[in-house]
Amino acid sequence: MTTPQLTGRRTVARTARPFHTHEGAGFPVRRPFPTEELPFVDPFLMIDQVGPIELAPGEAKGAPPHPHRGFETIQYVLDGDIANADSRGHRAVVRAGGVQWLTAGSGIVHEALPTPEFLASGGRQHMLQIWLNLPAHLKGVPPQSQNAEAADLPVAVTPEGAELTVLAGTSHGVTGPFETRTPVLVAHGRLAPGTRAEFTVPAGHNAMVYVMQGEATVSGTPLPDGHLAVLTQEGDGFTVEAPETAAEVLVLTGEPIGEPVARSGPFVMNTAAELREAERDFREGRMGRMPV
């Protein structure tokens, strides 16, 4: 596999350190955005990282039934099986290395809980949750759930030795399995010390790198564990390296939607009036109800 040839290198426009909070039934997450300073990186709305953490039997927590409307969620499970169910009757267990890509669209009620087996045994839990916006004309599409196991996700190895798992979009000659409504790249990079990966970015697309573990260098800028680098718009690509220690990174690029973002909890719309309508529709059961 050849290394992409970059004619102009993007540099780091800004970095963001994460903050720690709790979600769902009380599980801890590390979140580089949204924050007041960085509310979103169009078209991406959020990155949450759960773990890695070792859990004793009975300690695993999940997200009880909750609604979504107007965007997509990407659940990437690295360790610790998660049982997903929703108000449209879809049920699926996402195991280590697997992904659920949920298009909430017009509205859905969803839960994501540790499987009974994982809850009983305990063990390592590690997961990413990524929110991806939908443009106004797609916020009313019917909800859809796509699932992929670890074996469904293509892996590329760069000439410089980095390993890339591509969830969506195309990079280094491989294409992820998910249908996307906005052009994006979602890739998980594993870099041993001394390895690197070159990424190309279409003109006008936003690009960022989040360090999941270890320390990386993005276009020459050191990036500690848990930090996010947002790249400039100028240039057609960037480099991610692990000069001295191993690193795992999340690479996201995408075409900006360029529309107003109105958000409240699990709803992401374009106006405050649409948010009020979403809240009312959820209360009145128009997004469905979880089967008993």
ABEGO torsion letter per residue (X at the ends): XBBBBBABBBBBABBBBBBBBBBEAGBBBBBAOBBAABABBOABABBBBBOBBBBBBGABBBBBBBBBBGBBBBBBBABEBBBBBBAAGBBBBBBBGBBBBBBAEAEBBBBBBBBAAAAAAEEBBBBBBBBBBBBAAAAABBBBBBBBBAAABBBBBBAAGBBBBBABEBBGGBBBABBBABBBBBBBBBBBBGBBBBBBBBBGBBBBBBBABEBBBBGGBBBBBGBBBBBBABEABBBBBBAABBBBBBBBBBBBAGBBBBBBEABBBABAAAAAAAAAAAAAGAAEBBBX
